Amino acid sequence: MIQNLKRSLVKAAVIGAVGLAAPAAVTGVALACGDHTATPGKAVPTDAAKVTIPVQGMTCGGCAMTVHNALMAIDGVYDATVDFEKGTAVIAFDAKKVQTASLTAAIDKAGYKSGKPTT
């Protein structure tokens, strides 16, 4: 009888721990994939060049952040607003330092497919 009670208590503890951990896991997924844009950047000068590049393959906010980080790592990029729902990256950059080919290459290297840039 005591063994059965111990087993029941262990099962209850495990089920309780899983029940408490599950909402945190679900919240973590929601936080990772819930936001559909990634926008933090640097101050953008008024004379900055701006281009919109289609991006294929993004499925969540984490994807958008990956593309954003790849673009922001380029010297001369001021800001990148990446929206996975729209499938776009709008980039503000210094045209004296950055070519649009560098932007599309960064998107492709990050694991996504860039489309034709438009201004």
DOMIRO-645973 format. One record per atom (N, C-alpha, C): atom name; x, z, y. Coordinates in pm, 1 decimal. Each point is the difference from the previous one (the first is absolute). Layout:
N
(rec "CA"; (X; Z; Y));
...
***
This chain:
119
(rec "N"; (82.1; 0.0; -118.8));
(rec "CA"; (-82.1; 0.0; 118.8));
(rec "C"; (86.7; 0.0; 125.4));
(rec "N"; (105.3; 79.4; 0.9));
(rec "CA"; (88.4; 4.6; 116.7));
(rec "C"; (70.3; -135.0; 16.3));
(rec "N"; (36.3; -63.4; -111.7));
(rec "CA"; (62.9; -132.5; 7.2));
(rec "C"; (-95.0; -100.5; 64.3));
(rec "N"; (-126.9; 4.5; -39.4));
(rec "CA"; (-98.8; -91.5; 58.5));
(rec "C"; (-15.9; 25.3; 149.4));
(rec "N"; (1.3; 126.9; 37.1));
(rec "CA"; (-11.5; 35.0; 141.6));
(rec "C"; (120.6; -51.6; 77.5));
(rec "N"; (119.8; 15.7; -57.5));
(rec "CA"; (121.8; -49.2; 65.4));
(rec "C"; (-6.0; -152.1; 16.2));
(rec "N"; (-41.2; -69.9; -105.2));
(rec "CA"; (-11.7; -146.3; 7.5));
(rec "C"; (-99.7; -41.2; 107.5));
(rec "N"; (-111.4; 69.9; 5.0));
(rec "CA"; (-102.0; -30.8; 100.8));
(rec "C"; (54.0; 21.4; 140.8));
(rec "N"; (74.6; 107.5; 18.6));
(rec "CA"; (58.2; 27.2; 131.4));
(rec "C"; (103.9; -105.3; 37.4));
(rec "N"; (80.3; -41.6; -96.8));
(rec "CA"; (99.8; -104.0; 26.4));
(rec "C"; (-70.2; -130.7; 35.7));
(rec "N"; (-103.3; -36.8; -75.2));
(rec "CA"; (-75.5; -122.4; 30.1));
(rec "C"; (-61.7; 7.6; 138.9));
(rec "N"; (-56.2; 114.0; 33.3));
(rec "CA"; (-62.1; 16.6; 131.9));
(rec "C"; (104.6; -12.6; 109.9));
(rec "N"; (118.0; 55.7; -22.6));
(rec "CA"; (107.0; -8.0; 100.1));
(rec "C"; (45.8; -144.0; 18.2));
(rec "N"; (15.1; -72.1; -110.6));
(rec "CA"; (42.0; -140.2; 7.6));
(rec "C"; (-106.5; -83.8; 69.0));
(rec "N"; (-123.5; 15.6; -39.1));
(rec "CA"; (-109.5; -76.3; 61.7));
(rec "C"; (-10.7; 33.6; 148.4));
(rec "N"; (13.4; 127.3; 32.8));
(rec "CA"; (-4.4; 40.7; 141.0));
(rec "C"; (114.4; -59.9; 79.6));
(rec "N"; (120.1; -0.9; -58.5));
(rec "CA"; (116.0; -56.8; 69.4));
(rec "C"; (-17.8; -149.6; 21.3));
(rec "N"; (-49.9; -68.7; -100.4));
(rec "CA"; (-25.0; -144.0; 13.8));
(rec "C"; (-107.9; -24.5; 103.7));
(rec "N"; (-103.2; 80.9; -1.9));
(rec "CA"; (-108.6; -15.1; 97.2));
(rec "C"; (47.4; 20.6; 142.6));
(rec "N"; (92.1; 93.2; 18.6));
(rec "CA"; (53.7; 23.8; 133.8));
(rec "C"; (97.9; -108.7; 40.9));
(rec "N"; (76.3; -51.1; -95.3));
(rec "CA"; (99.9; -102.4; 32.0));
(rec "C"; (-63.8; -136.4; 22.0));
(rec "N"; (-108.2; -28.6; -68.7));
(rec "CA"; (-61.7; -132.8; 9.4));
(rec "C"; (-41.1; -37.1; 141.5));
(rec "N"; (-67.9; 88.1; 75.9));
(rec "CA"; (-34.7; -39.0; 137.2));
(rec "C"; (122.6; -29.8; 84.5));
(rec "N"; (110.0; 73.3; -22.1));
(rec "CA"; (122.2; -26.9; 75.5));
(rec "C"; (54.6; -137.1; -35.7));
(rec "N"; (-5.7; -34.7; -128.8));
(rec "CA"; (48.3; -131.3; -41.2));
(rec "C"; (-85.5; -110.2; 59.7));
(rec "N"; (-129.8; 18.2; -1.8));
(rec "CA"; (-90.2; -100.0; 57.5));
(rec "C"; (22.0; -10.4; 150.1));
(rec "N"; (16.9; 112.7; 66.5));
(rec "CA"; (27.2; -1.2; 143.7));
(rec "C"; (129.7; -73.4; 28.0));
(rec "N"; (102.4; 21.2; -82.9));
(rec "CA"; (127.0; -69.2; 18.5));
(rec "C"; (-16.2; -150.1; -9.1));
(rec "N"; (-80.9; -45.2; -93.8));
(rec "CA"; (-25.7; -142.9; -12.8));
(rec "C"; (-75.6; -49.9; 121.8));
(rec "N"; (-97.6; 76.3; 44.1));
(rec "CA"; (-77.6; -41.2; 116.9));
(rec "C"; (88.9; -8.8; 122.7));
(rec "N"; (91.6; 94.6; 14.3));
(rec "CA"; (89.5; -3.9; 114.6));
(rec "C"; (95.6; -117.4; -9.9));
(rec "N"; (47.2; -27.9; -120.7));
(rec "CA"; (95.0; -109.3; -15.7));
(rec "C"; (-66.2; -135.6; 17.1));
(rec "N"; (-123.6; -13.8; -44.0));
(rec "CA"; (-64.5; -130.3; 1.2));
(rec "C"; (-118.5; -9.0; 94.4));
(rec "N"; (-36.3; 108.2; 65.9));
(rec "CA"; (-120.3; -0.7; 82.1));
(rec "C"; (14.2; -72.2; 131.4));
(rec "N"; (114.1; 11.1; 65.5));
(rec "CA"; (17.5; -63.5; 129.8));
(rec "C"; (34.8; -146.2; -22.8));
(rec "N"; (-57.0; -87.8; 78.9));
(rec "CA"; (25.0; -141.7; -22.8));
(rec "C"; (98.6; -61.0; 97.3));
(rec "N"; (53.1; 76.9; 92.4));
(rec "CA"; (97.9; -53.6; 93.3));
(rec "C"; (120.7; 90.7; 10.1));
(rec "N"; (108.7; -56.6; 45.8));
(rec "CA"; (121.0; 75.2; 28.9));
(rec "C"; (46.5; -46.4; 137.0));
(rec "N"; (0.3; 89.1; 98.6));
(rec "CA"; (27.1; -44.9; 136.1));
(rec "C"; (109.6; 70.7; 79.0));
(rec "N"; (56.4; 112.4; -45.3));
(rec "CA"; (94.8; 66.9; 88.0));
(rec "C"; (120.1; -89.0; 31.1));
(rec "N"; (45.0; 1.2; 125.2));
(rec "CA"; (113.4; -83.0; 38.4));
(rec "C"; (65.0; 51.0; 126.1));
(rec "N"; (82.9; -85.5; 59.3));
(rec "CA"; (71.9; 32.4; 123.1));
(rec "C"; (-79.4; -51.7; 119.2));
(rec "N"; (41.5; 40.8; 119.1));
(rec "CA"; (-62.8; -52.6; 121.2));
(rec "C"; (24.7; -150.6; 6.7));
(rec "N"; (-102.8; -75.2; 32.9));
(rec "CA"; (9.7; -145.9; 2.8));
(rec "C"; (13.6; -47.6; 144.8));
(rec "N"; (110.8; -67.9; 32.4));
(rec "CA"; (15.6; -54.7; 134.7));
(rec "C"; (-105.0; -107.9; 27.2));
(rec "N"; (-32.2; -19.5; 125.6));
(rec "CA"; (-102.8; -99.1; 35.8));
(rec "C"; (42.5; -142.3; -32.5));
(rec "N"; (130.5; -26.8; -6.9));
(rec "CA"; (47.3; -135.7; -29.6));
(rec "C"; (28.4; -22.7; -148.9));
(rec "N"; (-43.5; 91.4; -84.5));
(rec "CA"; (24.4; -13.1; -143.9));
(rec "C"; (-75.3; -119.6; -57.0));
(rec "N"; (63.6; -68.5; -94.2));
(rec "CA"; (-67.7; -106.9; -73.4));
(rec "C"; (-95.2; 65.0; -99.1));
(rec "N"; (-106.5; -71.3; -33.8));
(rec "CA"; (-99.7; 53.6; -93.1));
(rec "C"; (-39.6; -110.7; -97.0));
(rec "N"; (-6.7; 35.0; -127.6));
(rec "CA"; (-37.0; -96.3; -102.9));
(rec "C"; (-90.8; 68.4; -101.9));
(rec "N"; (-91.6; -77.6; -56.3));
(rec "CA"; (-85.6; 48.2; -108.4));
(rec "C"; (39.4; -75.2; -126.2));
(rec "N"; (25.2; 74.5; -106.4));
(rec "CA"; (40.0; -60.0; -127.4));
(rec "C"; (-98.7; 43.5; -107.9));
(rec "N"; (-60.6; -96.9; -70.0));
(rec "CA"; (-84.1; 36.4; -114.8));
(rec "C"; (87.0; 63.2; -110.0));
(rec "N"; (-53.3; 101.7; -65.4));
(rec "CA"; (72.4; 67.4; -108.1));
(rec "C"; (-93.0; 8.4; -120.6));
(rec "N"; (40.5; -60.3; -110.1));
(rec "CA"; (-79.8; 3.6; -123.2));
(rec "C"; (55.8; 104.7; -95.4));
(rec "N"; (-89.9; 65.7; -72.2));
(rec "CA"; (40.5; 92.6; -104.6));
(rec "C"; (-15.6; 146.8; 33.6));
(rec "N"; (-39.0; 32.0; 123.0));
(rec "CA"; (-19.2; 141.0; 35.6));
(rec "C"; (-136.5; 47.2; -50.0));
(rec "N"; (-2.2; 121.2; -57.8));
(rec "CA"; (-125.7; 53.3; -52.6));
(rec "C"; (-37.4; 136.4; 56.7));
(rec "N"; (90.9; 62.3; 76.4));
(rec "CA"; (-30.7; 133.0; 53.4));
(rec "C"; (87.0; 30.3; 121.2));
(rec "N"; (-24.6; 115.1; 59.7));
(rec "CA"; (78.3; 43.3; 114.3));
(rec "C"; (146.9; 19.9; -33.3));
(rec "N"; (28.5; 34.5; -123.8));
(rec "CA"; (139.3; 13.4; -42.6));
(rec "C"; (72.4; -133.3; 5.3));
(rec "N"; (-70.0; -106.2; -38.2));
(rec "CA"; (56.1; -135.4; 9.4));
(rec "C"; (27.7; -34.3; 145.8));
(rec "N"; (-96.6; 30.0; 86.1));
(rec "CA"; (16.0; -27.7; 143.1));
(rec "C"; (120.0; 76.1; 55.5));
(rec "N"; (18.3; 124.0; -42.8));
(rec "CA"; (113.3; 78.8; 47.6));
(rec "C"; (132.4; -57.8; -50.6));
(rec "N"; (1.8; -51.3; -122.4));
(rec "CA"; (121.0; -62.2; -54.0));
(rec "C"; (40.1; -120.4; 84.3));
(rec "N"; (-97.3; -85.6; 32.3));
(rec "CA"; (27.3; -117.6; 83.4));
(rec "C"; (43.0; 45.5; 139.5));
(rec "N"; (-70.9; 96.5; 55.1));
(rec "CA"; (33.8; 53.7; 132.3));
(rec "C"; (144.5; 48.5; 3.7));
(rec "N"; (39.2; 79.4; -97.8));
(rec "CA"; (135.5; 54.5; -3.6));
(rec "C"; (104.6; -110.2; -13.3));
(rec "N"; (-29.9; -102.2; -79.7));
(rec "CA"; (93.1; -112.4; -15.4));
(rec "C"; (19.2; -72.8; 132.6));
(rec "N"; (-107.8; -18.6; 73.5));
(rec "CA"; (8.5; -68.4; 129.4));
(rec "C"; (70.0; 86.7; 104.3));
(rec "N"; (-32.1; 127.9; 2.1));
(rec "CA"; (58.8; 90.7; 99.1));
(rec "C"; (149.4; 22.6; -23.4));
(rec "N"; (48.9; -29.9; -119.0));
(rec "CA"; (142.5; 15.2; -30.3));
(rec "C"; (83.8; -110.6; 64.1));
(rec "N"; (-65.0; -104.0; 49.4));
(rec "CA"; (71.1; -111.6; 63.0));
(rec "C"; (33.3; 37.1; 144.3));
(rec "N"; (127.9; -10.9; 34.9));
(rec "CA"; (42.0; 28.4; 137.4));
(rec "C"; (-64.7; -101.1; 94.0));
(rec "N"; (-70.6; 48.7; 99.1));
(rec "CA"; (-68.1; -87.4; 94.7));
(rec "C"; (-150.4; -2.9; -17.7));
(rec "N"; (-49.8; 60.3; -108.1));
(rec "CA"; (-145.3; 10.5; -18.1));
(rec "C"; (-45.5; 127.7; 69.9));
(rec "N"; (-95.3; -15.6; 90.9));
(rec "CA"; (-52.1; 114.7; 74.6));
(rec "C"; (-116.4; 67.1; -72.0));
(rec "N"; (-88.0; -80.5; -56.6));
(rec "CA"; (-119.8; 54.9; -62.6));
(rec "C"; (-54.7; -98.9; -102.0));
(rec "N"; (-65.4; 54.3; -101.0));
(rec "CA"; (-66.2; -82.4; -101.0));
(rec "C"; (-130.7; 68.3; -36.8));
(rec "N"; (-110.1; -69.5; 20.7));
(rec "CA"; (-130.7; 50.4; -40.3));
(rec "C"; (-40.6; -79.2; -123.3));
(rec "N"; (-5.8; 68.4; -112.5));
(rec "CA"; (-26.6; -65.2; -128.1));
(rec "C"; (-134.6; 48.7; -51.5));
(rec "N"; (-87.8; -93.9; -35.2));
(rec "CA"; (-134.9; 32.8; -46.2));
(rec "C"; (-22.3; -65.6; -135.8));
(rec "N"; (-10.0; 82.7; -104.2));
(rec "CA"; (-15.5; -59.4; -132.9));
(rec "C"; (-136.6; -63.6; -18.9));
(rec "N"; (-104.3; 51.5; 64.8));
(rec "CA"; (-133.5; -59.1; -15.3));
(rec "C"; (-6.5; -139.1; 62.1));
(rec "N"; (63.3; -16.2; 114.0));
(rec "CA"; (4.0; -131.6; 64.9));
(rec "C"; (110.0; -87.5; -58.5));
(rec "N"; (98.2; 62.5; -64.7));
(rec "CA"; (112.2; -74.9; -55.6));
(rec "C"; (90.4; -56.1; 108.2));
(rec "N"; (25.5; 81.0; 103.8));
(rec "CA"; (82.4; -47.7; 110.9));
(rec "C"; (103.8; 103.3; 42.5));
(rec "N"; (103.9; -52.8; 61.6));
(rec "CA"; (99.5; 82.2; 68.0));
(rec "C"; (15.8; -58.7; 139.3));
(rec "N"; (-23.8; 80.9; 102.2));
(rec "CA"; (19.1; -41.9; 138.4));
(rec "C"; (126.5; 70.2; 48.0));
(rec "N"; (100.5; -79.4; 35.7));
(rec "CA"; (131.4; 54.8; 30.6));
(rec "C"; (38.6; -29.9; 144.2));
(rec "N"; (47.7; 102.6; 70.3));
(rec "CA"; (56.2; -15.3; 134.2));
(rec "C"; (151.3; 14.3; -14.5));
(rec "N"; (74.6; -96.0; 56.8));
(rec "CA"; (144.4; -0.3; -21.7));
(rec "C"; (74.8; -65.1; 116.0));
(rec "N"; (131.5; 18.3; -0.7));
(rec "CA"; (88.9; -60.7; 98.3));
(rec "C"; (41.5; -136.2; -54.8));
(rec "N"; (-48.3; -107.4; 60.7));
(rec "CA"; (27.4; -135.4; -48.9));
(rec "C"; (147.7; -37.3; 12.6));
(rec "N"; (75.2; 72.7; 80.6));
(rec "CA"; (143.9; -26.0; 11.9));
(rec "C"; (76.5; 54.5; -120.1));
(rec "N"; (-59.1; 96.4; -69.1));
(rec "CA"; (65.9; 63.3; -114.5));
(rec "C"; (-60.0; -39.3; -134.6));
(rec "N"; (-127.0; -38.3; -0.9));
(rec "CA"; (-72.5; -17.9; -126.5));
(rec "C"; (-62.8; -139.1; -7.4));
(rec "N"; (18.0; -64.7; -112.2));
(rec "CA"; (-66.7; -126.9; -29.4));
(rec "C"; (-120.2; 29.5; -89.9));
(rec "N"; (-106.0; -79.5; 11.4));
(rec "CA"; (-117.6; 24.0; -85.4));
(rec "C"; (35.1; -14.1; -147.8));
(rec "N"; (100.8; -81.2; -31.1));
(rec "CA"; (42.3; -13.9; -140.2));
(rec "C"; (50.3; 133.4; -55.4));
(rec "N"; (60.2; 82.4; 85.0));
(rec "CA"; (45.8; 132.8; -43.6));
(rec "C"; (-118.4; 90.2; -31.7));
(rec "N"; (-106.8; -15.3; 76.2));
(rec "CA"; (-120.3; 80.7; -22.4));
(rec "C"; (-66.3; -37.7; -132.5));
(rec "N"; (-16.4; -130.0; -23.4));
(rec "CA"; (-62.9; -43.0; -125.9));
(rec "C"; (88.0; 35.9; -119.2));
(rec "N"; (131.6; -9.9; 17.2));
(rec "CA"; (91.3; 36.2; -109.0));
(rec "C"; (-11.5; 148.5; -34.0));
(rec "N"; (-15.8; 84.2; 101.2));
(rec "CA"; (-14.2; 144.7; -24.1));
(rec "C"; (-128.4; 30.2; -76.3));
(rec "N"; (-107.8; -69.9; 35.4));
(rec "CA"; (-127.7; 18.7; -70.8));
(rec "C"; (14.6; -42.0; -145.4));
(rec "N"; (60.8; -116.3; -21.8));
(rec "CA"; (19.2; -50.3; -136.3));
(rec "C"; (90.8; 92.7; -81.3));
(rec "N"; (106.4; 48.3; 62.8));
(rec "CA"; (93.0; 89.7; -69.1));
(rec "C"; (-66.7; 132.3; -37.0));
(rec "N"; (-98.9; 41.1; 79.1));
(rec "CA"; (-73.4; 124.2; -28.7));
(rec "C"; (-96.1; -16.6; -118.3));
(rec "N"; (-15.0; -123.5; -49.3));
(rec "CA"; (-83.8; -22.7; -117.8));
(rec "C"; (-135.1; -62.6; 28.1));
(rec "N"; (-18.1; -52.5; 119.6));
(rec "CA"; (-127.1; -62.6; 38.0));
(rec "C"; (26.6; -144.5; 38.9));
(rec "N"; (-105.5; -78.2; 14.8));
(rec "CA"; (16.4; -141.3; 35.1));
(rec "C"; (-42.5; -20.3; 144.1));
(rec "N"; (95.1; -45.3; 80.3));
(rec "CA"; (-30.3; -26.9; 140.7));
(rec "C"; (-53.1; -141.9; 15.0));
(rec "N"; (-88.9; -15.9; 97.4));
(rec "CA"; (-54.2; -131.5; 31.8));
(rec "C"; (65.5; -55.3; 125.0));
(rec "N"; (-60.6; -104.3; 54.7));
(rec "CA"; (53.9; -66.0; 118.8));
(rec "C"; (-26.9; 85.2; 124.3));
(rec "N"; (106.8; 35.0; 74.4));
(rec "CA"; (-16.9; 80.1; 122.0));
(rec "C"; (-73.4; -77.6; 109.8));
(rec "N"; (-84.3; 70.5; 75.3));
(rec "CA"; (-66.9; -59.1; 116.2));
(rec "C"; (22.0; 90.6; 120.2));
(rec "N"; (6.7; -63.9; 117.1));
(rec "CA"; (20.4; 78.2; 122.4));
(rec "C"; (-129.1; 14.3; 75.8));
***
